[in-house]
C-alpha cells in the first residue's frame, strides 16, 4: 500500500430527503453511476485504497459497481445498519483501519461533487506535513445548514460549529466533507468517547474534531471551485449541469442514426443506437443516451436523456433529467427530474415558474423548503404514469408507481402507488334535432 491516505467514502445514509428519487450515491449520469465517476476522480488524484460505507439496501448495488469497475483502486465495503450520523458511519470502518495500523484517512462523501482540483490541493497540503488534519473550507454568501469553521490568519482552524443558525456563524467558511486526518487512531478514539458519554446530538464527528483542534493543528484548505452536494431531489439538476459542462464538441457515435434534417448545436454527446428524426433539434450542452429516440419536431436542450427514452413528436425537454425508458408524446418537460419508466402522456406539462417569479418551494418531510431555484418543475419516481392533458405545479413530487388521472392539475405531492384523479362529470343534453348540412 502507498503512503497516500486511505479513503473513507460515505455512501450510505437514509436518502429520506431525496424522495421520490432513489440512491443519490448511485445516481446515473451519462452512463455511469455517481460512485463510478467519483472513484475515477479519486484514483486520478492519487488515492489507491478506499473503504466505502454502504447501507443495507445499497450494498449489493455498490458491490455490482465495484465488480465492473477497473480503475486500479482497491475498495472494500462496510455497512452502516442504521442512519445514525456521520460519526457512526465512520466508526463502522474502525476495525478495518485498526487492522491496517491506523493509516491516514481521507473522509469524503460520494454525493459531494467537486472539481478534481480540490482532491489534488488536499493531497498537496497533506504532503507538506504542516498539520495533523486538513479540512476543506468553502466560502458562502448566505447561510448554509452545515459546519462552520473558525480560522486564524495563518490558516489554523480553531473551531467548528455544526448548523449554528443564521446570524450566529463564526465565519463565512463552511466545511465541505473532504478532510484528511493523519492521526486516524485519535479521531476514532475521540468519536467513540462521545458515544460512550452518550452525547445527545448526531454531530459526534464534528465534536471529535473540535476536541482535537485544542491540542493539534488543523489547517484550512480553501476551495473556491464548483461544489454541488446532492441532498434534495432538485440537486440532481445541479450535478447534471456540472457533468454536461464537461462535454467538448459534438460526439456523435457512428451507430447513432440521424434521419432527415436534424439541428444539432453546441456541445452534444449522442450514444450508440440513438435515433433522431426529421425536424428534431438538440441544443447543447446535452446528452442523448443509447437507444433513445428524439421524434419529429422534438426539442432537447441543456438536458440528459437516458437510455431507450422516447421523446415523442413535438415534445420539449429543457434543462431536465430523464432516466431510462421514459416516454413522452407531445409533452413539455421543464427543469424536472424523471426517473426510469415514467410515462408522461400527450399534452402533459410541468410548470416551472411561479407567477410572482419567486424561488420555488417544495415539501420535504413535512417542511416547506426553498429550493433556491427560480425555475423548478416536477420530480417523478420510477414507473409513475401521468395521464393525458395533465400538469404539475412547480416543485411537485410524484412517488414511484403513482398514477395521475387525465386532465389533472397536480398541486400537491403524490405518494408511491397512489392514484390521484380529479373527479369529472359528463353530461348529455337533449339533441335539438337539427342536423348541420
N, C-alpha and C positions, 0 to 999 in steps of 0.2 A: 504494500500500500504506500502511496506517496505521502509527503508531509502536508499536503493540502487538507483543509478541514473536511470532515465527514458531514455530508448534508443531512439535516433532519427536515424532511419536507412534509408539511402539514397538508393532508389531502382528505381528511375525514370531515367531522362536523355533521350537523343535522340537516343542513340545507333548508331549514324551515322558512327562512326569509326569502328563499329563491323560488318558492311556489308561484306558479304551477309548473315551473321548469324543473329539470332533473339534474343532479350531479354536476355542480359547477366545475369541480376539478377535472371532469372528464368531458366537458362540453366540446363538441367537434367544431373546428374552424378550418375550412378549406381542406378537408380530407384527413385532418389529424386531430386527435383529442388535445385539449389544452395541456394535459400532462405530457404527452409526447413532445409537443412544441417546447415546453419548458425544460424538459430533460435534455433536449438537444442544445438549448441555450446554456444550461448549466455546464454541460460537458465541454462546450466550446470555451467557456470561461476558465476551465482548468480543474473542475471537480470530477472525480472518478469513482466516488463511492457515496451511496445515499441510503438512508433509512426513510421509507415512506410510511407515514402514519395514516392508515385507512380506517374506515368504519366497517361494521359487519356487512352492510349492503354493497358497498363498492369494492370490497376486497377482490371478489372474482373478476370484476371488470379491470381493476388495476393489474392483476396477475396476467390477464389476457393482453393488456397493452405492453407490459414488460416482456411477455413471451414473444411478441412480434417485433420488438424494438432492438436494433443493433447499432448503438452509438458508442460502445466501449465503456459504458458506465455500469458498475456493479451495484445493483439496487436490491435491497431486501424490504420486506413489508412487516409491520406490526399493526395490531388492531386496537383502536380505542373503542371499547364496548359501548360506552355511553358518552354523549357530548357534554363533558364536564369542564370545558375550558381548555385554553392553550397549555397551561401548566400541566394539567392532567395528561394531555396528549403527548407532551414532551417526555413525561415520566414513563410512558409506555416503551420508549426507546432505551431506558436506563439499563436494563440487563444486557442488551447488545453493546452499548457503549462501555459498560464495565468490562465485558469480555474482550473488548478491543483496547483496553488500557486507558480509557477516558481520553480519546483524541480530541483535538479542537473540533468544534462543530459550527456549521453554518445553518441557522434556523431560518426557514422561509416558508411561505405559503404558496402553493401552486396556483391559487386563484389571484395572486398579485402579479399583474402583467406589467413589466417594466422594460426599458431598453437594456440590451446586453452590457452597456457601459457601466451600469450600477454594479453588477457582479464583478466586473473587472476592477473597478475602483475599490471595492471592498477587499478583493484579493491583494491589491497593491498596498492598502493600509495594513492588512494582516501581515504581509511580508516585512513591513517596516519595523515591527516589534515594539511600537511605541506604547501600546496599551494592552490590557488584559481582554477587553472586549471592544467591538466596533459596531456601532448602531447607526442605521441609515436615518437621516433627518430630512424631511421634505417640508418646504415652506408652503404654508397655506394662507389664503387671503380671507377666508371666513371659517367659522367654527366647523371642525370635523370631529365626529364622535370616535376618537381614538386616543392613543397615549401621547402626551405632550412632553417635550424634553426641556430641561433647564440646562443651558450650555454656556460655558465661560468663553472668554475671548480666544483662548488657546485651543478651543475645540473640546475641552473636557466636559463630559456630561456629569452634572451633579445631582440630577433627579429626573424621575419620570412619573407623571401623574396620568392615570387612566381616566378618560372621559371626565375632565374637570367641570364641564358645563360652560356655556358661552359666557364670556366676561371673566372667567377665572383661569384662563390659560397662562402658564408661566412664560410662554414664548409663542412664536408663530411657527415653530417646528414640531411636526408630528413624526412619530416613529413609524416608518414602514417596516413591516416584519421581514427584515433582511439583516440579520445580526450574526456576527462571528464572535464566538466565545472561545478563547484559548484554554480556559480552565473549566472544562465541562463537569469535572467532579464537583467543584464548589457550587456550580449552578444547580446541579441536580440535588445536592445536599440542602441548599437553600430552599428550593421548591418543596422538597419532602418535609422540611421543618415546618413550613407553613401548613401543610396538610396535617402534620402531627399535632399542631397547635389549633387545628380546626378553624383556620382563617375563614371568615364568613362569606367573602365575596369570591368571584371567579377570576381575580386578577393575580393569581399566585405567581405567574411568570414575571409580571411587571414588578411585583413586590420583591421577588427574589433579586431581580436586577438592581432595584433601588437599594437593597441592603448591601449588595456587592460594591455599589458605587461609593459607599462610605469608606471603603478600605482599599479599593483598587481603581485604576484609571480606566474609565470608559471614554472612548473617543467618538465624536460625531462625524460621520461621513456624509457630507451634504450631497443631495441629489436633486437636480432641477429638471430632469428629463420627464418623459411621459410616464404616468403611473395610473393604471386602470385596475383597481380592485374589483372583483366580482362578489357582490354581496346580495344585491337585489336583482330581480329578473331584467330590469331595463339596462343593467350594466353590461349585458351581452352586446348591446348595440355599441358601446364604447370600445369593447375589445374587438368586435367585428371591424370597426373603422380603423383601429390600430393595425390589424393584420392586412386589411385591404390596402393600406398606405404602403405596404411593403412590395406590392406588385409593381413590376417595372416593365413597361411596354405592353404589347399585345401578344400574349402567349396562348396561341390557339393550337390545340392538339391536332395532328394530322387526321385523326379519326373522327374529329367533330365535323358535322355536316352543316354547311351554310347554304340554304336554298333561296335562290332569287336575290332580290335587293335587300340586304340587311345592313343597318347602320351600326358600326362599332367604333366608338370614340373613347379616347383616354386609355388608362392602364386597365387592362382586362385579361383575366385568365379564363379560358374555356377548355374544359376537360374532355377526355375521350368519350365518344358516343353521344355528346350533346348535339341537339338539333335546333337550329334557328331558322324559322320560316320567313317567307317573303313579307317585308314590311315591319319586321321586328327591329327594335333598337336597343342597344346595350351601351350605357354611358358609364364610364369608369370613374373611380375605381370600382370594379365589380368582379364577381366570381360566379361562374356557371359550372356546376358540378357534373360529374359523369352521368350520361344518360338523361340529363334534364332536357326538357322541351320548352322553347320560347316560341309561342304561337304567332300567327299572322297579326301584325299590328300591335303586338305587346311591347311594353317598355319596361326595362330593368335598369335602374340607376342607383349607384352607390350602395349596392346590396350584395348579399351572399345568397345564392340559390343552390340548395343542396342536391345530392344525387337523386335522379329519377323524379324530380319535381316537374309538374305541368303548369306552366304559366300560360294559360289559355288565351284565346282570341281577344285582342284589345284589352288585356289586363295590364295593370301597372303595379310594379313593385319598386318602392322608393325608400332608400335608407333603412332597409329591413333585412331580417334574417329568416330564411326558410330552411328548415331541416330537410330530411329526405322524404320523398314520396308525398309532398304537399301538392294539392290540386286546387287550381284557381281557374275560373271561367268568367270572363267579363267582370272581373273583380278588381278592387283597388286596395292595396296593402301599403300603408304608410307608417314608417317609424315603428315597426312592430316586430315581434319575435314569435314565429310559428314553429312548434316542434314537429316531429315526424307524423306523417299520415293525417295531417289536418286537411279537412275538406272545406273550402271557402267557396260557396256556391255562386251562381250567376247573380250579378247585381249587388253583391256584398261590398261593404266598405268599412275601413277602420278610420274613424275620426281621430285626428291627431293634434288639433289646435283648439284651445279654449277661446270662447267668444271674447273674453277680456284680454286675451293674449298673455295671460299669466302663465307661470310654470305649472306643469301638470302634476297633480297629486294622485297617489294610488294607495290603496289599503293593504297594509302588511301586518298580519297577526292582530287585526283589530284596530290598528293605529293608522291614521291618515298621514302619509309621508310625502314630503315634497321631493319629487324626482330630480329637481334642478334642471329639467329639460323643458324648453318652451314648446317642443313637439314630441308627443309620445302617443302611440296608438295602442294596440292590444298585445297581450302576452298570452299565448294559447298553448295548452298542454297537448300531449300525444293523443292522436286519434279523435280529437274533437270534430264535430260536424256542425257547420253553420249553414242553415237553410237559406234559400234564395231571398234576395232583396232585404237582407238583414244588415244591421250596422252596430258598431261598438263605439261607445263614448271614449274619450281619451283616458288612458291609464287603466282600462278594464283588464281583468284577468279571467281566463276561462280554463277550468280544470281539465285534466285528461279524461277523454271519453265522454265529455259533456255533449249534449245535443241542444242546439239553438233552433227554435222553430222558424218558419218562414215569416218574413215581414216583421221581424222582431228588432226593437231597438234595445240593446243591452246596456243598461245604465248602472249595473252593479255586478260584482264578481259572481261567477257561477262555479259551484263546487264540482269535484270529479264525479262523472257519471250522472250528473243532474240533467233533467230535461227542463229547459227554460223556454216557455212559449207565451206569446201574447194571445189571449182569447180573441177569436174572430167570430163575428156573427154574419151569416149570409142571409139575405132577404130576397124574396121574389115578389114582384107586384103583378097585378093582372095585366095581361097584354092588352094593348089598345085596339088590336085587330087590324091596324094599318100596316101595310107592307110597303116598304120603300121600293120604287121601281128600280 
